């Protein structure tokens, strides 16, 4: 399957009409229609249906679009890497994923210094969940990532960052828990819990509370903390999270309480083992090593 056909398909999906896509791609409408039919014939399925002259993705089309986006992104990054090699060592581009954590500030400081020293370097930060970032790192869509332990580290090289992430509960300011200064395993018995869907986090909390995961009073799971604030405020449950994910958000209706016994985990800068890295990424990693190892 040619990259050109993927670009044609993706542009049609983004623009919504053959005519608009043809204009963006600078080709004729009949040519684009013919190329789309050839692609659908090759895949053996329809990728679009027509609705009031709009091109609407089928279920197969939505799946194919997500794959096409990944392939095109990886292709662009690969071509950019070769372009960077033609230029000076420090006039390249790199991508880094970052979870919500206290060590996000560490990344900001490192990037500020790096860009000041090498103003021709460009970067892209992808914010998301640990699972999302790990998946993109595995597929080669990210060069580096900052993740919160516990994680499966076997596939990655890592540098441990300086500040520990403190785990605790985010609870409503008018709940009975809010009168406490810390949370013990006894305190959360029967309390509706909101917790990360990551098995590693659930297992960590299970060991802390000395309660099997399947017996924990979990009413819901989440990936990013942003949507959890209103759930906590409205007494749907108390949310397990790290202090760094909530420290910058001022909200008098909620309160963060650390766990006792304390759980502290590290943030780590990671990259795939055995991956060939660009000179810019190698230099960025070197600076982290010099600073934190």
N, C-alpha and C positions, 0 to 999 in steps of 0.2 A: 504494500500500500504506500503510495507516494505522499510525502509531506505536503505537496501542493494540494492534493485532494482534501487532506485534513484542514488546511487553511481555508479552502473554498467552503467546506461544510461548516466550519466554526463561524465564518463570517456571515453565512446565511442565518445560522442560529442566533447570532448576536443582532443582526440588522432586522430580521423578521420578514423580509421580502427578497425575492430573487433580484428585482430591479435595483433596490438599494445596495444589496451585496455586490452586484455586478459593477455598480458605480464605484464602490469602495475599492474593489479589486482591479478596476480598470480593464475589464473584459466585457464581452457582449452577453446579453441575457441568454440567448440560445446556447452559447458555449457553456455558460455556467449551469444551465438546466441539464444539458447533456452530460456534463461532468458529474452532477449530483446523481443522475440516473445510473451512471456507470458505477458510482460508489455504492449505491443501494443494491445494484445487481451483484456486485462483488461480495457484499455482506449478506445478501439473501434476505433483506428485510427493509421495510419502509422506515425512513428516519424522520419524515415530516408528514403532516396532514395539512390541508388547506382550510382556513377558517376566515371567511370574508377577505380573501386575497392575502391573508397573513399565513406565513409558514409556521406551523405549530409543531414542536417536537413530539414524536411518539415516545412511549416508554423506552424503546430501544434507542431512540435518538437522544434522550436525556442521558442514558448510560454512556453512549458513544461520545457525547459532548464532554463529559467529565474526563474520559480517557484522552480525547483529543487535546483538551486543555493541558493535561499533564505532559503529553508528548511534545506539543508545540513549545511549552515553557522550557522543557529540558533541552529541546533543539536550539532554542534561542540562547540559553545559557551556554551551551556547548560552543556555538558559533562565536558568542561574546568572549569566551575563554581563549579561543584561537586568535581573535582580534587583539585581545589584551597582550598575548604573547608577542605580537608583532610590534607592540609599542614598548615604551619604557616599562621597567619592572613595576613601578608603582603608579600606573595609570589604568588600573583594572576595576573590576566590579565583583562584589561577592554578596551572598544572601545569608541571613542568619535568622533563625527562629527563636522566639523568646516567650516563656510562660509568664503569668502574672506572679511576681515575687519581689521580695525586698532587693534582690540582686539585680533587678532591672536597672537600678541606678548605677551599678558597677559597669554594666554594658554601656550605658550612656557616657560615663566618664572615659572609658577606653576608646569609644568611637570618637569622642570629641578630640582626644589627643591624637588619634590616628589620622583623622581628616585634617587636623591642623598641620601635621607633618607631611601629609601626602594629599594635597588638595585636589589632585586629579582622580583620586579613588572615589568610586560611588558604591553605595550599599543599599540593600533593601531589607527591612525588618518585617518578618512575618509573625504576627502575634496570634496565639491560639492555645489550644489545650496541649498537654503533653503527648497524648495519643496522636493528635493531628500533626504536630511538629515532628514526632518520631517517624510517622508514616512518610512525610515529605522528605525527611532526611534519608530514609531508606531508599526512596525512589530517585534520589539524586537531585531533588528540586531545591534543597537547601545545602549550603556548604557546611554550616555550623549551627549549633543550637544551644540554648541555655535551658536546662530542664531541672526539675526538683526531684531529688531522690525521695522515696525509693523508685528506681527504674531498673529495667533489665539492661545491664551495662556491658554484657559480653561482646556485643557487636561494635562497641564504640571505644575510641580513645577519649580520655577525659582529663580535665583540669578542675580541681575542686576550688570553688570561689570562697572568698573570705568570710562572708557573713552567714551565720546559720539561719535557717528558716524555722520559726517557732510555730508549732501547731496549737490550735485551740478551737473554741466554739464561738461562732457568731450567733448571738441570741437577741431577742427583742428586749428593749430597755425596760419594759414593764412586765417581763416574765419573772418567775420566782428565781431563776438562775442568775438574773442580772444583779441580785443583791450580793452575790459572791464575788470574790476576787480571782478565783481559779476554779477549775472543774476537775473533780475526781471521778474514777469509774463508778462510784456509788451514786454520784449526782445525776448521771445520765440514764439511770435505769427507768425505763418507761417513757423517756423523753423522745418525741418524734424527731428523727434524725434526717438531715440532708447531707449527702456525702458524695465524694467523687465516684464516678463509675469505674475508675481504674482498680483492677483487682489488687494491685500492690498496696494502694492506699487503704482499701478495705481490710486487707490482711494485717497491715500495720496497726490499724485502729482495733481490730479484733484482739491482737496480742496485748495491746495496752489495756483494754477493758476486760480482758480475760473472759470474753464472750465469743462463741463461734459466730462467724459472719452471718450464717442463716438465722441466728437468733437475735441479731441486733434489730432494734425498732426503726429500721430504715423506711421512711415514707416516700423518699424520692432521691434520685441521683442527678448530678449535674456535671457539666464540663467547665464552663467559665463562671466565675463568681458573680458577674454583673447582674444576671437575672435572679440571683438568689436573695439579693437584698430585700426586695419587696415581699418575698415568701417568708423570710425571717421576721420582718416587721409586722406581717399579718398573721403571725403565730402558726404558720404551716409546719414549721419545724426549726430546729437549731442546726446550723451548718458547720461541719468540720472544714477548716481551711487553715492557711498559714497567715500570720500577721502581715506579711509583706503584701499580700493580695488585697488587703483592706485598709492599709495604713494611710493611703492618700485620699481615701473617700471619707469625708466628714459627714456623719449622719447621727444625730442625737437620738434617733429612734432605735438604734441598735448598739450592741456592745460586744467587744471581743474579749474572751476570757481564755487564758492559757491553760493547758492541761497540766495536771499534777498526778502522777509523776510526769515530768516534762518530756515532751518529744521534740527533738530538734533534728532536722535533716539538712543536708547541704544542697546548694545549687551547684551544678556542674556545667562547664562548657564542654560539649562533646562534638565529635565528628566521626564518620564511618572509618573503621579500620581498613587499611589497604586501599583507600581511595587516593587517586592521584590528585593532589591539591595544586591550585594556582599559586604563583609566587606571592600574590597579595594575601591569600588566606594563610599561607605558611608564615608570613611576617606578622599577621594579626595574632596567630596562635603563639608565636614566639614572644610577643609582648605580654600575653596572658601568663605564659610560663615564667617569664622574668619577674612579673609582678606578684604571682601567687604561688609559685612552687619554690 
